[in-house]
Amino acid sequence: MDSVRRFLFEALDIRGAVVTLGNAWHEMQAGRNDPPGIATLLGEMAAITALIAGNLKTPGRLTFQLQGKGLVSLLLVDCDEQLRLRGTARYANAVLPAPTFQELLGDGQLVLTLHTSAGDPYQSIVPLVGDSVTAVFEHYLAQSEQQPAKLFLTASEDFAGGLFLQKLPDADVKDPDGWNRINHLTATLKPAELRQPVANLLMQVFPEEDMRLFEPRPVHYHCPRDEEKVLAMLKQLGREEIEATLAELGEIAVEDDICRQHYRYGPELVAKLFD
């Protein structure tokens, strides 16, 4: 089952979570044909977005964007409070055989947007610091929450997953060596091991630690057609512009590159929007 599952080292004051994405990741990349290096970045983005969304104190829709100045102009993944994912990548047609992270994204930025029921969305924009998605988000989490964080992310053609750890304020009081020990054990983790059941994984990586494991939260890919939203956008253009476009082109075409949905409208659109 695709899920996010939280856990706690009760004797250490360290929390964590594991995300496993099979079907959700497969559905997100279906029909995209992204080059392998870019698909890997998008899969890692999907894993970390689900991890952070599953640990939000205030539920809402969370959107992460890696805006690049290299071959990749945008990696975008968002996840709502029901842990429903969607995402996309935009990049130059000419992609190198084995590009580095720097070649793909260059001196870009990480943009977080959180929409909640509380009012205006919260947004944070920070420069990319690090040479991988893992390093970028470790730095971001440590800066934004003022607590050290450790990430392990992986993505392949059929699986994306991750392990998240965070040192809480009383960790050094409970065990001065606890955070170092847990980091040392995490360094032994191999990507394929994330595919096994979470309980087995944690017992294998942290065999002598006392942990509380919480119930899993399922994760799904969710990107349906939204014709109502498209029609509302078109209506804002006004009758005159709609009629002029139809007269010139014979139809209006709207492409949703996130959900890979296509919308086509002919002359009947005028009456549908304005009469």
N, C-alpha and C positions, 0 to 999 in steps of 0.2 A: 504493500500500500504506500502510495506517495504521502509523505507526512512530515511534520515538524514535531519533534519530541523533546521536551525540556527535561533537564535533570539538575540535581543539586548535590554538591559535596558538602554534606551537613557539618562535618567536623572541620572543614577548611574555610567555609564561607566563600566558595567559588561556585558559580553557576555555569550552566552550559546548555547546548541544544544540538540536536542532530537533524539534518534534513536529508531526505532521500526522494529523488524525483526520477520516475521511470516513464509512466504514461504521460504525465503532464509535460515533461521535457520533450518526449517524442512528438506530441501534438503541437507544441510550440514551434518546433523546427520543421514540421511536415511541409513539404513543398517550397521551402526557402532556398535550398541548395547553397547555403553559405559555405565559403571556403573553410577547411578544417580549423585553422587558427582562429578565425572569427567566431565560428560555431562554439569553440571551446570557451572563448571569453563570454559569449552570451549565456552558455550553460552555467558558468560560474556566477554570472550576474543573477541568473534565475535562482540559484541555490542561496546566495547571500541575501537576496531580497526576501525570499520566503522565510529565512531564518530570522531576519530583523523584524519582519511583519508579525511573525509568530511570537515575538517577545515584546511588542509594543505595550507601554503602560496605558496609553490612550488609543483604543482601536480606531482605525480609519484606513483610507486608501493611501498606500505608500508607493511613491514612484522614485526610482533611481535612474539617473542618466549619467553615462560617461560620455562627455562631449569632447571629441578628439580633434587634433590638428594634424594627424597623420593620415594613413590610408583609411582609417575608420573615423567618420564624422560623428556617429552616434551609436551608442548601445543603450537601449531603454528597456526596463522591465518594471512593471508595476503589479501590485498585489493588494487586494482589498482585505477587509477585516475577516472575511470568510476564507481567506487564503486561496483566492482564485487568481491565477497568474496569467499574464500575457506579456509579450515583448517583441522587440524587433532590433535589427542592426542595419545601419546605412554605411556604405563604404564605397571606395573607388573600385571601378571594374578591374583595374590592373592591380592584383594582389601578389606580393612576392611569395616564392615557394615556402619559405619558413621564416616569416617576419618576426622580429622581436616585438615586445610590448611597446617599446619606444617608437618603433617604426609604424606600428598600428595606430597608436593614439597620440603620440607626440606630447607637447606641453598642453594637455587638456585640463578639464575640470570635472569634478563630481558634483552633481546637483541632486539634492534630496527635496522632494515635495511631499508633504503630509496633509491630506484633506481629512478633517474630522467634523463631527456634528457641532463642534464648539464655535465655529465661525470661520474667519478667513484662514486660508491654508498657511502652513508654516513652510518656509523654504530656507535651505542652507546651501551655499555654494563655496566649495573649497578647491584648491588646486590639486592635481593628481600628484601624490607623493608615493613613490614605490615603482617597482618594475614588474608588477603583476596585479591582477584583481585582488588577490589575497592581501598583498602588502598595502594597496590603496585603502582597502576597507579596514584593515587593522589600524592603520594610522588614523583614519576618520573616526572609528569607534573610540580609540584612546583619547582623541582630542575632544569629541563631542560629549562623552560621558565622564571624562576625567578619571577613568579607571583603565588599567591595562587589559587588553583583549588579545586573544589568540584565535586564529582561523586556520582551517584546513579545508580547501575547496578543490573539487575535481569535476571534470565534465568530459564525456566521451560521446560517441554517436548515440548510445542508447541509455545513458545514465548521467545524472548530475547530482552531486551531493556535497555535504559539508558538515564540519564540526566547528562549533563556536564555544569558546570559553571566555569567562570574564571574572577578573579578580574583584571581589566586593570589599567594602571598607574595612571590615574586621578580619580579613584573611591573615594578615601578618600577626595579629594578636592571637588567633587560634593556633596557627602553626607557621612560624617564621620561614620555614623551608617549603611550605605546602605549594605555593605557586610555582616555584622552580621545579619541584618534583613532578607536578602535573604537566608542565611544559616539556620536561625531559621525556616523559612517557608518551606524550602526544607526538613527539618527533619520530617515534617508531611506527606511526600509523602509515599504512600503504593505501593508495587509492581504491584498490579492489576490495579492501576490508570494509569500506563504507556500504557495500551492497548487502551485507548480512543484517539480520535483525538487530535493532538498536541495543537491546539488552545484552545480546551476545557480544556485540562490538565493545560496549563499555566494560564488560567483565574481562574481555581480552586485553584491552589497552590499560585499564586501571584495576588490576585484579585484587589489590589489597585495600582499596579505598571504599569507604562507606558512602553509598549514594542513594538518593531518593529519585525515582524515575516517575515522571508524570505521564498521564495518558496522552497518546498521540493525537495531533490535530491533522485531519486530512487536507491535502493540497490538490487542487485541480487546475487544469488549463481552462480558461473561460474567456472567449472572445467572440461573442455572437454578432450577427448583423444588428445594426442600430439605425434603421431607416428614419426613425423619428428625429434623431440627432442630425442626420444629414439634411433632411428637409428643413429643419430649423435654421441650419447654417446657410442653406441656399436662399431661404426667405429673407435673411438679413442683407443679401446682396441687392434686393429690390427688384421690382417687376421690370423696369427698363433694362437693367443689365442682363437679366435672365432672358428676356425676349431678344436682345441684341445677340447674345451668345448662340441662342437657338437658330436665329436667322443666318448667322455666319457658319456654324458648324453642323446644324441639323440635330444635334443632341448635346446633352451635358453629361460628362463622365466624371465620377468621383471615385478615387482609389483610396482605400483604407489600407495602408501598408503595414499597420500593426496587426490587424486581424485578417489581412489578405482577403478582404471583401471588396466587391466591385458593384458600383451603382450606376445605372444608365437611365436617363430620362429624355423623352422627346417633347414635342409641343404640348402634350397634355399636362406637363408640369406647371404651366402658367395657371391654368384653371385650378389645379390641385393646391397651389400655394396661395393664390390671391383672390379667387372667386368664391 
